[in-house]
Amino acid sequence: MSLDEFATAPRRQRVAAGLNLVRPQSVGRGGEETVPDATVVDDQGSAETASEAGKALRRMKRARMKGAAHFVNVNLDRETKRRLKLASFNSETSMQVIMEKAIREFLDANGY
């Protein structure tokens, strides 16, 4: 078999805006053939599909973040951090749980 005996598909032209304004042409065995208009419709459809997929992804991320935890960084001096770590070890709970309880108690005590 020679290389000329293999049928190859034409290369698709990439368009920056997502719309195919130029119709690509390919060279076949029988001379020049034009690619049908379905290519233009497919490029427009794929651009619309990509847009819809992007919107769906953003909606999904927003829905996931509704119940997500929000983080707060706290600078502690060495002694306070050591005491927190010791309390965490002795009570067999995480430092995060202790901090959350302390913050809730503070907010409740001060009416927030």
LINPE-V559106 format. One record per pair of residues at least 6 apart in sequence whose C-alpha atoms are under 6 Angstrom apart, sorted by the first residue. I is the first residue (numbers start at 0). J is the second residue. If there is no record, write none. Layout:
BEGIN
I;J
I;J
END
This chain:
BEGIN
9;25
17;46
18;43
19;39
24;33
24;34
25;32
87;93
87;94
END
